[in-house]
Amino acid sequence: MTAQESTAHTPRPQVPARLDLRQDVALLTAALIDIDSVSGNETALADAVEHALRSVPQLELVRDGDSIIARTTLGRAERVILAGHLDTVPLPVTEGSLGTVPSYWPSGAPGEGILYGRGTTDMKGGVAVQLALAAGLFDGGGEPARDVTFVFYDHEEVEAVKSGLGRLVRNHGGLLGGDFAILLEPTDGTVEGGCNGTIRFEATTLGEAAHSARAWMGSNAIHAAAPILARLAAYEPQTITVDGLDYRESLNAVKINGGTAGNVIPDRCVVEINYRFAPDKTPDEAEDHVRALLAGFDVVRTDSAAGARPGLTHPAAASFVAAVGAEPKPKYGWTDVARFSELGIPAVNFGPGDPLLAHKDNEHVEAEAIRECLRALRSWLAA
């Protein structure tokens, strides 16, 4: 395979947006934000990323749909994977915006202070760091001390079955081997080991429809769901220590649907439930836990993704934690470190931005946080 080879994909006659990978990494982040890539609409950004990476002749590229793998092949003793997703959750809709909010700098000086926009933290800041690293690996005639695989993928912010990383594992698993993986999800510049698993259910109650003026002729399915909500509200989530890190769990109703009209007694109600469970459990064990809590109700599992143990004892992981310097923390939300863990690759989360700002309408990141993330990874890769 040569540096110019790629898997076949649908021809795209439009000219890709041009990304300058050598500009300041905070400005590169802003450029990425300005390319809309809400889940299902990642093509324009994937085109721009592919076009930019082809300017680095030492990288071998493979594209699959809107996902891209770019690899060095230097024969190093160790290979590191740096991964990030291209998609974002839907854009915030504000007055006059029509749901499209480009990047902006409140200071008025691009590259200074705080950058606002969808994806600043989750996770175009991290993707910008990946791209800047890829462009600078061979600067000055030098070479990295480790082989590096860069992975950019689509459909992370939606159900697991659509995951671009999952598709890459199925179609190009041989290119995803490595000794250690870093997912550039936002962590405030601290290593976050492993992640909680996530599982979703639908709990359904049935009743009998009737005119609301004669409610006694029917049976209200929404009222019948009250015990489900009561059990969930009374549930006390656990904090479980796994390999030295404390993972907080949560179990919540996240959506409820029932009824057909304002004058009809509902004959069906569905409560959607999400359980975030510590990585000491498998999805099946998590399901057993929820079924025990909701015994007596019709509960159907609709989606799940296993968690990942921290894996911080692996030599590559330990050296990275030492290089970053901060005490590692657990990752409470599910991330794709779990997919690498399933491949037998220890993986951590490490990226710029406050994870608590992910998906918020005021999502933002400090420009210097992006630069510091780049410096840390560039220094470690060269060591």
LINKA-V801259 format. One record per backbone hydrogen bond with DSSP energy under -1.0 kcal/mol. CO is the residue of the C=O (numbers start at 0). NH is the residue of the N-H. Records with the same first field share a line. If there is no record, write none. Layout:
BEGIN
CO->NH  NH
END
This chain:
BEGIN
1->4
19->22
23->27
24->28
25->29
26->30
27->31
28->32
29->33
31->34
36->87
37->40
41->45
42->46
43->47
44->48
45->49
46->50
47->51
48->52
49->53
51->54
52->55
55->58
59->70
61->68
63->66
66->63
67->151
68->61
69->149
70->59
77->146
78->178  179
79->148
80->181
81->150
82->183
83->152
87->38
93->96
96->99
103->115
104->107
108->111
112->366
114->364
115->103
116->119
118->123
122->126
123->127
124->128
125->129
126->130
127->131
128->132
129->133
130->134
131->135
135->138
137->140
138->141
146->79
147->71
148->81
149->69
150->83
151->67
152->85
153->163
158->161
159->162
162->166
163->167
164->168
165->169
166->170
167->171
171->174
172->175
179->80
180->347
181->82
182->184  349
186->189
190->328
191->348
192->330
194->307
196->276
197->304
198->274
199->301  302
200->272
201->299
202->270
204->268
207->218
209->264
210->213
213->216
214->217
218->207
219->223
222->225
224->228
225->229
226->230
227->231
228->232
229->233
237->248
239->246
241->244
244->241
246->239
249->275
251->273
254->271
256->269
260->263
262->211
265->220
266->206
268->204
269->256
270->202
271->253  254
272->200
273->251
274->198
275->249
276->196
277->280
281->285
282->286
283->287
284->288
285->289
286->290
287->291
288->292
289->293
293->296
297->203
299->201
302->199
304->197
307->194
310->313
313->317
314->318
315->319
316->320
317->321
318->322
319->323
320->324
328->192
330->195
334->337
335->339
336->340
337->341
339->344
340->343
345->180
347->182
348->191
350->186  188
352->187
353->356
354->357
356->359
359->362
362->116
364->114
365->369
366->370
367->371
368->372
369->373
370->374
371->375
372->376
373->377
374->378
375->379
376->380
377->381
380->144
END
